[in-house]
Amino acid sequence: MDRPTPLVSAAMRRLRPAVTRLASTTLAVLAGCTGAPEHAGNPVFDGNYADPEVAVLAGRYWIFPTCSAPYDEQLWFDAFSSPDLVRWTRHERVLEVAAIPWARRALWAPAAIAADGRYFLFFGANDLQRPGGPLWNPDDPRSHTGGIGVAVADDPAGPYQDYLGAPLIGEFHNDAQPIDQFVFRDDDGALYLYYGGWGHCNVARLAPDLRGFLPWADGATFREITPAGYVEGPVVFRRAGRYYFLWSEGNWGDASYRVAWALADSPAGPFTRQGVVLEQDPAIATGAGHNSVLNPPGTDDWYVVYHRRPIPNRGRDHRVTCIDRLEFDAGGRILPVKMTFEGVAANPLRPVVDREK
């Protein structure tokens, strides 16, 4: 057979993502006709959404993402809930900047937990700068206030209201910009907050009332645990007695964005880098990163919930939320994630009660 001409080859490359997507959709339809498990499809819901935080709250799966837009337009959070990872319901504007007196823009990367019968969202706001930083403006006091805040509601769908009246973390510690917070509850009920941008990551022990922090044994509040290659977006979980730390590295605005991982024997580290677990696939999407991790209670099923840039990409904020399987080898190492268009099969939640203690 004659080789394709360069023009034909280029056309085939442009068509490949669409053909792959069509094939995946066809397989999903056929699966439904044959009684096989239903799949969610990626992205799992419409719209530009990034930095997705997944949680199990009030007997449903929840995803709280950033509304991916210019910073001055990121003024609220939408949320999405599902009974099975396949059928998703949108809950609009569960938290708005008007409910946070000290916030004015750039709401992003929420983290959700249940505690004492209520629901809490930790979030970044204002893109806080510091003297000497690249965006510091001494004549604009609006850039001098911001950081990580906390909001509270009686229902996972909100409406959420400011919990503290001020940022929980409103300053730089260990050179970490106070953004991209993640709350981890260990098996003993202890709460840890991991956060940090600009290439630095801190961990702190949250007080039970979520209004402040407990000091470490040495008297410090914020302990730096930055692993090699870290940029932002920390996530921690425990499996088989070991602590897994995932983060994003590269540039969030281009194809270099990806997820790496590390291991430790303690929630405070030290964490030893293991490698890259999620990165671009030019046949599917680029810029895969800023993930969270889901383990449905009572199972050893694991999922990575993340954003990626569809091909063709339509700009900086063209990011969508996706779910794929997170798998481990016999030794507990995370296997490289395979991005898909079909997404994951339905996995209805077993009856559970929110773990609050």
C-alpha positions as a Markdown table, in Angstrom:
| # | Residue | x | y | z |
|---|---|---|---|---|
| 1 | Met | 0.0 | 0.0 | 0.0 |
| 2 | Asp | 1.3 | 3.5 | -0.9 |
| 3 | Arg | 2.2 | 5.7 | 2.1 |
| 4 | Pro | -0.2 | 8.6 | 2.7 |
| 5 | Thr | 0.8 | 12.0 | 1.4 |
| 6 | Pro | 1.9 | 14.6 | 4.0 |
| 7 | Leu | -1.4 | 16.5 | 3.6 |
| 8 | Val | -3.4 | 13.2 | 4.2 |
| 9 | Ser | -1.2 | 12.4 | 7.2 |
| 10 | Ala | -1.8 | 15.9 | 8.8 |
| 11 | Ala | -5.6 | 15.5 | 8.2 |
| 12 | Met | -5.5 | 12.1 | 9.9 |
| 13 | Arg | -3.7 | 13.5 | 12.9 |
| 14 | Arg | -6.3 | 16.2 | 13.3 |
| 15 | Leu | -9.2 | 13.7 | 13.0 |
| 16 | Arg | -7.7 | 11.2 | 15.4 |
| 17 | Pro | -9.1 | 12.7 | 18.7 |
| 18 | Ala | -12.6 | 13.0 | 17.1 |
| 19 | Val | -12.4 | 9.4 | 15.8 |
| 20 | Thr | -11.3 | 8.1 | 19.2 |
| 21 | Arg | -14.1 | 10.0 | 20.9 |
| 22 | Leu | -16.7 | 8.6 | 18.5 |
| 23 | Ala | -15.4 | 5.1 | 19.0 |
| 24 | Ser | -15.6 | 5.5 | 22.8 |
| 25 | Thr | -19.1 | 6.8 | 22.6 |
| 26 | Thr | -20.2 | 4.0 | 20.3 |
| 27 | Leu | -18.7 | 1.4 | 22.7 |
| 28 | Ala | -20.6 | 3.1 | 25.6 |
| 29 | Val | -23.9 | 2.9 | 23.7 |
| 30 | Leu | -23.3 | -0.7 | 22.8 |
| 31 | Ala | -22.4 | -1.5 | 26.4 |
| 32 | Gly | -25.7 | 0.0 | 27.5 |
| 33 | Cys | -27.5 | -2.2 | 25.0 |
| 34 | Thr | -25.9 | -5.3 | 26.2 |
| 35 | Gly | -26.4 | -4.6 | 29.9 |
| 36 | Ala | -22.8 | -3.8 | 30.7 |
| 37 | Pro | -22.0 | -1.1 | 33.3 |
| 38 | Glu | -22.9 | 2.4 | 32.3 |
| 39 | His | -20.0 | 4.9 | 31.9 |
| 40 | Ala | -19.8 | 8.5 | 32.8 |
| 41 | Gly | -17.9 | 9.9 | 29.8 |
| 42 | Asn | -15.1 | 12.5 | 30.1 |
| 43 | Pro | -15.6 | 15.3 | 30.9 |
| 44 | Val | -18.1 | 14.2 | 33.5 |
| 45 | Phe | -20.2 | 17.4 | 33.2 |
| 46 | Asp | -20.4 | 20.4 | 30.8 |
| 47 | Gly | -18.6 | 23.7 | 31.3 |
| 48 | Asn | -15.1 | 25.0 | 32.0 |
| 49 | Tyr | -14.2 | 23.6 | 35.5 |
| 50 | Ala | -10.8 | 23.0 | 37.0 |
| 51 | Asp | -9.1 | 22.0 | 40.2 |
| 52 | Pro | -11.8 | 19.5 | 41.2 |
| 53 | Glu | -12.1 | 18.4 | 44.8 |
| 54 | Val | -14.1 | 15.1 | 45.3 |
| 55 | Ala | -15.7 | 14.0 | 48.5 |
| 56 | Val | -18.4 | 11.7 | 49.8 |
| 57 | Leu | -21.0 | 13.8 | 51.8 |
| 58 | Ala | -24.5 | 13.1 | 52.9 |
| 59 | Gly | -24.6 | 9.8 | 51.0 |
| 60 | Arg | -23.6 | 11.2 | 47.6 |
| 61 | Tyr | -20.5 | 11.8 | 45.6 |
| 62 | Trp | -19.6 | 15.5 | 45.4 |
| 63 | Ile | -17.2 | 17.5 | 43.2 |
| 64 | Phe | -16.4 | 21.1 | 44.0 |
| 65 | Pro | -14.3 | 22.6 | 41.2 |
| 66 | Thr | -13.0 | 26.1 | 40.3 |
| 67 | Cys | -15.1 | 27.9 | 37.7 |
| 68 | Ser | -12.3 | 28.2 | 35.1 |
| 69 | Ala | -12.3 | 31.9 | 34.0 |
| 70 | Pro | -10.2 | 35.1 | 34.3 |
| 71 | Tyr | -9.5 | 35.8 | 37.9 |
| 72 | Asp | -11.8 | 38.8 | 38.1 |
| 73 | Glu | -14.7 | 36.5 | 36.9 |
| 74 | Gln | -14.0 | 33.7 | 39.4 |
| 75 | Leu | -16.5 | 34.9 | 41.9 |
| 76 | Trp | -18.4 | 31.8 | 42.9 |
| 77 | Phe | -18.3 | 28.0 | 43.2 |
| 78 | Asp | -20.7 | 25.6 | 41.6 |
| 79 | Ala | -20.9 | 22.0 | 42.9 |
| 80 | Phe | -22.0 | 18.7 | 41.4 |
| 81 | Ser | -23.4 | 15.6 | 43.1 |
| 82 | Ser | -24.0 | 12.1 | 42.0 |
| 83 | Pro | -25.3 | 8.8 | 43.4 |
| 84 | Asp | -23.1 | 6.7 | 41.2 |
| 85 | Leu | -20.3 | 8.7 | 39.4 |
| 86 | Val | -22.3 | 8.7 | 36.2 |
| 87 | Arg | -25.4 | 10.9 | 36.7 |
| 88 | Trp | -24.4 | 14.4 | 37.9 |
| 89 | Thr | -26.6 | 17.2 | 39.2 |
| 90 | Arg | -25.3 | 20.8 | 39.1 |
| 91 | His | -25.8 | 23.0 | 42.2 |
| 92 | Glu | -25.2 | 26.6 | 41.2 |
| 93 | Arg | -23.3 | 29.2 | 43.2 |
| 94 | Val | -23.0 | 27.2 | 46.4 |
| 95 | Leu | -20.6 | 29.9 | 47.6 |
| 96 | Glu | -20.3 | 33.4 | 46.3 |
| 97 | Val | -17.7 | 36.0 | 46.9 |
| 98 | Ala | -20.4 | 38.3 | 48.4 |
| 99 | Ala | -20.5 | 35.9 | 51.3 |
| 100 | Ile | -16.9 | 36.4 | 52.1 |
| 101 | Pro | -16.3 | 40.0 | 53.3 |
| 102 | Trp | -12.5 | 39.9 | 52.8 |
| 103 | Ala | -12.6 | 38.3 | 49.3 |
| 104 | Arg | -13.0 | 40.1 | 46.0 |
| 105 | Arg | -11.9 | 37.7 | 43.2 |
| 106 | Ala | -10.0 | 34.6 | 42.2 |
| 107 | Leu | -12.0 | 32.0 | 44.2 |
| 108 | Trp | -10.4 | 28.7 | 43.4 |
| 109 | Ala | -9.5 | 25.1 | 44.4 |
| 110 | Pro | -12.1 | 24.4 | 47.1 |
| 111 | Ala | -11.6 | 21.5 | 49.6 |
| 112 | Ala | -14.6 | 20.0 | 51.3 |
| 113 | Ile | -15.1 | 18.1 | 54.6 |
| 114 | Ala | -17.9 | 17.2 | 57.0 |
| 115 | Ala | -17.5 | 18.0 | 60.7 |
| 116 | Asp | -19.9 | 18.2 | 63.7 |
| 117 | Gly | -22.9 | 17.8 | 61.4 |
| 118 | Arg | -22.0 | 20.7 | 59.1 |
| 119 | Tyr | -20.1 | 21.0 | 55.9 |
| 120 | Phe | -17.0 | 23.1 | 55.4 |
| 121 | Leu | -15.3 | 24.5 | 52.2 |
| 122 | Phe | -11.7 | 25.6 | 52.4 |
| 123 | Phe | -10.8 | 27.9 | 49.5 |
| 124 | Gly | -8.3 | 30.3 | 48.1 |
| 125 | Ala | -9.2 | 33.9 | 47.3 |
| 126 | Asn | -7.7 | 37.1 | 45.9 |
| 127 | Asp | -4.4 | 35.5 | 44.6 |
| 128 | Leu | -2.5 | 37.0 | 47.5 |
| 129 | Gln | 0.8 | 38.6 | 46.6 |
| 130 | Arg | 3.8 | 39.7 | 48.8 |
| 131 | Pro | 6.4 | 42.5 | 48.6 |
| 132 | Gly | 9.0 | 41.6 | 46.0 |
| 133 | Gly | 6.7 | 39.2 | 44.2 |
| 134 | Pro | 6.1 | 39.4 | 40.5 |
| 135 | Leu | 2.6 | 40.8 | 40.8 |
| 136 | Trp | 3.0 | 42.9 | 44.0 |
| 137 | Asn | 1.6 | 46.4 | 43.6 |
| 138 | Pro | 2.4 | 48.7 | 46.6 |
| 139 | Asp | -0.2 | 51.2 | 45.5 |
| 140 | Asp | -3.1 | 48.6 | 45.3 |
| 141 | Pro | -4.1 | 47.5 | 48.8 |
| 142 | Arg | -6.5 | 45.0 | 47.4 |
| 143 | Ser | -3.5 | 42.8 | 46.5 |
| 144 | His | -2.3 | 42.8 | 50.1 |
| 145 | Thr | -5.2 | 40.8 | 51.6 |
| 146 | Gly | -6.3 | 37.3 | 50.8 |
| 147 | Gly | -5.2 | 33.7 | 51.2 |
| 148 | Ile | -7.0 | 30.6 | 52.4 |
| 149 | Gly | -10.5 | 30.9 | 53.9 |
| 150 | Val | -13.2 | 28.7 | 55.3 |
| 151 | Ala | -16.9 | 28.7 | 54.7 |
| 152 | Val | -19.7 | 26.6 | 56.4 |
| 153 | Ala | -23.1 | 25.3 | 55.5 |
| 154 | Asp | -25.8 | 23.0 | 56.8 |
| 155 | Asp | -26.0 | 21.2 | 53.5 |
| 156 | Pro | -23.3 | 20.1 | 51.0 |
| 157 | Ala | -25.1 | 22.2 | 48.4 |
| 158 | Gly | -24.9 | 25.3 | 50.5 |
| 159 | Pro | -25.4 | 28.2 | 50.6 |
| 160 | Tyr | -22.0 | 28.5 | 52.3 |
| 161 | Gln | -21.2 | 31.5 | 54.5 |
| 162 | Asp | -17.9 | 32.9 | 55.8 |
| 163 | Tyr | -16.8 | 31.0 | 58.9 |
| 164 | Leu | -14.0 | 33.1 | 60.4 |
| 165 | Gly | -14.4 | 36.7 | 59.2 |
| 166 | Ala | -10.8 | 36.7 | 58.0 |
| 167 | Pro | -8.5 | 34.3 | 56.1 |
| 168 | Leu | -7.4 | 31.2 | 58.0 |
| 169 | Ile | -4.0 | 31.7 | 56.5 |
| 170 | Gly | -3.4 | 35.2 | 55.2 |
| 171 | Glu | 0.4 | 35.3 | 55.1 |
| 172 | Phe | 3.3 | 33.6 | 53.4 |
| 173 | His | 5.0 | 30.9 | 55.5 |
| 174 | Asn | 8.1 | 29.1 | 54.2 |
| 175 | Asp | 7.7 | 31.0 | 50.9 |
| 176 | Ala | 4.4 | 29.1 | 50.2 |
| 177 | Gln | 1.7 | 31.2 | 48.6 |
| 178 | Pro | -1.5 | 30.4 | 50.6 |
| 179 | Ile | -3.5 | 28.7 | 47.9 |
| 180 | Asp | -4.5 | 25.1 | 46.9 |
| 181 | Gln | -5.4 | 23.8 | 50.3 |
| 182 | Phe | -6.3 | 20.2 | 51.0 |
| 183 | Val | -7.7 | 18.8 | 54.2 |
| 184 | Phe | -6.8 | 15.2 | 55.1 |
| 185 | Arg | -8.5 | 13.3 | 58.0 |
| 186 | Asp | -6.3 | 10.4 | 59.2 |
| 187 | Asp | -7.7 | 7.2 | 60.6 |
| 188 | Asp | -7.3 | 8.5 | 64.2 |
| 189 | Gly | -9.5 | 11.6 | 63.4 |
| 190 | Ala | -6.6 | 14.1 | 63.3 |
| 191 | Leu | -6.9 | 16.8 | 60.6 |
| 192 | Tyr | -4.1 | 18.0 | 58.5 |
| 193 | Leu | -4.1 | 20.9 | 56.1 |
| 194 | Tyr | -1.7 | 20.8 | 53.2 |
| 195 | Tyr | -1.3 | 23.9 | 51.0 |
| 196 | Gly | 1.0 | 26.0 | 48.9 |
| 197 | Gly | 1.9 | 27.5 | 45.6 |
| 198 | Trp | 5.0 | 29.0 | 44.1 |
| 199 | Gly | 6.9 | 25.7 | 44.5 |
| 200 | His | 6.5 | 25.3 | 48.3 |
| 201 | Cys | 4.2 | 23.1 | 50.3 |
| 202 | Asn | 3.4 | 23.3 | 54.0 |
| 203 | Val | 1.4 | 21.0 | 56.4 |
| 204 | Ala | -0.3 | 22.2 | 59.5 |
| 205 | Arg | -2.4 | 20.4 | 62.2 |
| 206 | Leu | -6.0 | 21.8 | 62.1 |
| 207 | Ala | -7.7 | 22.4 | 65.4 |
| 208 | Pro | -10.9 | 20.3 | 65.9 |
| 209 | Asp | -13.1 | 23.5 | 65.6 |
| 210 | Leu | -11.4 | 24.3 | 62.2 |
| 211 | Arg | -10.7 | 27.9 | 63.5 |
| 212 | Gly | -6.9 | 27.6 | 63.8 |
| 213 | Phe | -4.0 | 25.2 | 64.2 |
| 214 | Leu | -2.4 | 23.0 | 66.8 |
| 215 | Pro | 1.4 | 23.4 | 67.1 |
| 216 | Trp | 3.8 | 20.6 | 66.2 |
| 217 | Ala | 6.0 | 19.2 | 69.0 |
| 218 | Asp | 8.7 | 21.8 | 68.2 |
| 219 | Gly | 6.3 | 24.6 | 68.6 |
| 220 | Ala | 6.1 | 25.4 | 64.9 |
| 221 | Thr | 2.7 | 25.8 | 63.2 |
| 222 | Phe | 3.6 | 25.3 | 59.5 |
| 223 | Arg | 6.1 | 22.6 | 58.5 |
| 224 | Glu | 7.5 | 22.6 | 55.0 |
| 225 | Ile | 7.4 | 19.2 | 53.3 |
| 226 | Thr | 8.1 | 20.3 | 49.7 |
| 227 | Pro | 9.0 | 17.2 | 47.6 |
| 228 | Ala | 11.3 | 17.4 | 44.5 |
| 229 | Gly | 9.4 | 18.9 | 41.6 |
| 230 | Tyr | 6.5 | 20.3 | 43.6 |
| 231 | Val | 4.7 | 23.3 | 42.2 |
| 232 | Glu | 1.1 | 23.3 | 43.6 |
| 233 | Gly | -2.1 | 21.3 | 44.2 |
| 234 | Pro | -1.2 | 18.9 | 47.1 |
| 235 | Val | -3.4 | 15.8 | 47.8 |
| 236 | Val | -2.8 | 13.2 | 50.5 |
| 237 | Phe | -4.4 | 9.9 | 51.2 |
| 238 | Arg | -3.7 | 6.7 | 53.2 |
| 239 | Arg | -3.7 | 3.2 | 51.8 |
| 240 | Ala | -2.4 | 0.0 | 53.4 |
| 241 | Gly | -0.7 | 2.0 | 56.2 |
| 242 | Arg | 1.3 | 4.3 | 53.9 |
| 243 | Tyr | 0.7 | 8.0 | 53.0 |
| 244 | Tyr | 0.5 | 8.9 | 49.4 |
| 245 | Phe | 1.2 | 12.5 | 48.4 |
| 246 | Leu | 0.2 | 13.7 | 44.9 |
| 247 | Trp | 0.9 | 17.2 | 43.5 |
| 248 | Ser | 1.0 | 19.1 | 40.2 |
| 249 | Glu | 4.1 | 20.3 | 38.5 |
| 250 | Gly | 5.0 | 22.1 | 35.3 |
| 251 | Asn | 3.1 | 25.2 | 34.1 |
| 252 | Trp | -0.7 | 25.1 | 34.7 |
| 253 | Gly | -1.2 | 27.1 | 31.5 |
| 254 | Asp | 0.4 | 24.7 | 29.1 |
| 255 | Ala | 1.0 | 21.0 | 28.2 |
| 256 | Ser | 3.8 | 20.6 | 30.8 |
| 257 | Tyr | 1.3 | 20.4 | 33.6 |
| 258 | Arg | 1.2 | 16.9 | 35.2 |
| 259 | Val | 0.8 | 15.0 | 38.4 |
| 260 | Ala | 3.6 | 13.4 | 40.4 |
| 261 | Trp | 3.6 | 11.3 | 43.6 |
| 262 | Ala | 5.6 | 10.5 | 46.7 |
| 263 | Leu | 5.4 | 8.1 | 49.7 |
| 264 | Ala | 5.9 | 8.5 | 53.4 |
| 265 | Asp | 5.3 | 6.6 | 56.7 |
| 266 | Ser | 3.8 | 9.7 | 58.4 |
| 267 | Pro | 1.3 | 12.4 | 57.3 |
| 268 | Ala | 4.1 | 14.9 | 58.0 |
| 269 | Gly | 6.6 | 13.1 | 55.8 |
| 270 | Pro | 9.3 | 13.1 | 54.8 |
| 271 | Phe | 7.8 | 12.2 | 51.4 |
| 272 | Thr | 10.0 | 10.5 | 48.9 |
| 273 | Arg | 9.3 | 11.2 | 45.2 |
| 274 | Gln | 8.3 | 8.1 | 43.2 |
| 275 | Gly | 7.6 | 9.5 | 39.7 |
| 276 | Val | 4.9 | 10.9 | 37.4 |
| 277 | Val | 1.4 | 9.3 | 37.5 |
| 278 | Leu | -0.7 | 11.5 | 35.2 |
| 279 | Glu | 0.4 | 13.6 | 32.1 |
| 280 | Gln | -0.8 | 14.7 | 28.7 |
| 281 | Asp | -1.9 | 12.3 | 26.0 |
| 282 | Pro | -1.8 | 14.2 | 22.6 |
| 283 | Ala | -4.5 | 11.9 | 21.3 |
| 284 | Ile | -6.9 | 12.9 | 24.1 |
| 285 | Ala | -5.9 | 16.1 | 26.1 |
| 286 | Thr | -3.0 | 18.1 | 27.4 |
| 287 | Gly | -2.4 | 19.9 | 30.7 |
| 288 | Ala | -3.7 | 17.1 | 32.9 |
| 289 | Gly | -3.3 | 18.0 | 36.5 |
| 290 | His | -4.6 | 19.5 | 39.8 |
| 291 | Asn | -6.3 | 16.3 | 40.9 |
| 292 | Ser | -8.1 | 14.9 | 43.9 |
| 293 | Val | -8.5 | 11.2 | 44.8 |
| 294 | Leu | -11.7 | 9.2 | 45.6 |
| 295 | Asn | -11.9 | 5.9 | 47.5 |
| 296 | Pro | -15.6 | 5.0 | 48.0 |
| 297 | Pro | -16.1 | 3.9 | 51.6 |
| 298 | Gly | -15.9 | 0.2 | 52.1 |
| 299 | Thr | -14.1 | -0.6 | 48.9 |
| 300 | Asp | -10.6 | -0.7 | 47.5 |
| 301 | Asp | -11.8 | 1.1 | 44.4 |
| 302 | Trp | -9.8 | 4.3 | 43.6 |
| 303 | Tyr | -10.3 | 7.1 | 41.2 |
| 304 | Val | -8.4 | 10.2 | 40.2 |
| 305 | Val | -10.5 | 13.3 | 39.6 |
| 306 | Tyr | -8.6 | 16.0 | 37.6 |
| 307 | His | -8.8 | 18.7 | 35.0 |
| 308 | Arg | -7.4 | 18.6 | 31.5 |
| 309 | Arg | -7.3 | 20.7 | 28.3 |
| 310 | Pro | -9.4 | 19.1 | 25.5 |
| 311 | Ile | -7.9 | 19.1 | 21.9 |
| 312 | Pro | -8.3 | 21.4 | 20.2 |
| 313 | Asn | -7.7 | 23.8 | 23.1 |
| 314 | Arg | -9.6 | 27.0 | 23.0 |
| 315 | Gly | -7.6 | 29.1 | 25.4 |
| 316 | Arg | -6.1 | 29.4 | 28.9 |
| 317 | Asp | -9.4 | 28.7 | 30.8 |
| 318 | His | -10.6 | 25.8 | 28.5 |
| 319 | Arg | -10.3 | 23.2 | 31.3 |
| 320 | Val | -12.7 | 20.4 | 32.0 |
| 321 | Thr | -13.2 | 17.9 | 34.8 |
| 322 | Cys | -12.6 | 14.2 | 34.3 |
| 323 | Ile | -12.5 | 10.9 | 36.2 |
| 324 | Asp | -10.4 | 7.9 | 35.5 |
| 325 | Arg | -9.3 | 4.9 | 37.5 |
| 326 | Leu | -6.3 | 5.0 | 39.9 |
| 327 | Glu | -4.7 | 1.6 | 40.1 |
| 328 | Phe | -1.8 | 0.1 | 42.1 |
| 329 | Asp | 0.6 | -2.8 | 41.6 |
| 330 | Ala | 1.1 | -5.6 | 44.1 |
| 331 | Gly | 3.7 | -3.5 | 45.9 |
| 332 | Gly | 1.4 | -0.5 | 46.3 |
| 333 | Arg | 3.0 | 1.6 | 43.6 |
| 334 | Ile | 0.6 | 3.8 | 41.7 |
| 335 | Leu | 0.4 | 2.8 | 38.0 |
| 336 | Pro | 0.4 | 5.5 | 35.3 |
| 337 | Val | -3.1 | 6.7 | 34.8 |
| 338 | Lys | -4.7 | 6.1 | 31.4 |
| 339 | Met | -6.8 | 9.1 | 30.3 |
| 340 | Thr | -10.0 | 8.0 | 28.6 |
| 341 | Phe | -13.0 | 9.5 | 26.8 |
| 342 | Glu | -15.5 | 6.9 | 28.2 |
| 343 | Gly | -14.7 | 7.6 | 31.9 |
| 344 | Val | -15.5 | 5.2 | 34.7 |
| 345 | Ala | -18.3 | 2.7 | 35.2 |
| 346 | Ala | -21.2 | 3.4 | 37.6 |
| 347 | Asn | -20.3 | 2.7 | 41.2 |
| 348 | Pro | -23.3 | 3.4 | 43.4 |
| 349 | Leu | -22.4 | 4.4 | 47.0 |
| 350 | Arg | -23.0 | 1.9 | 49.7 |
| 351 | Pro | -25.1 | 3.3 | 52.6 |
| 352 | Val | -22.6 | 5.3 | 54.8 |
| 353 | Val | -22.6 | 8.0 | 57.4 |
| 354 | Asp | -20.3 | 11.0 | 56.9 |
| 355 | Arg | -17.1 | 10.4 | 58.8 |
| 356 | Glu | -16.8 | 13.3 | 61.2 |
| 357 | Lys | -14.6 | 12.0 | 64.0 |
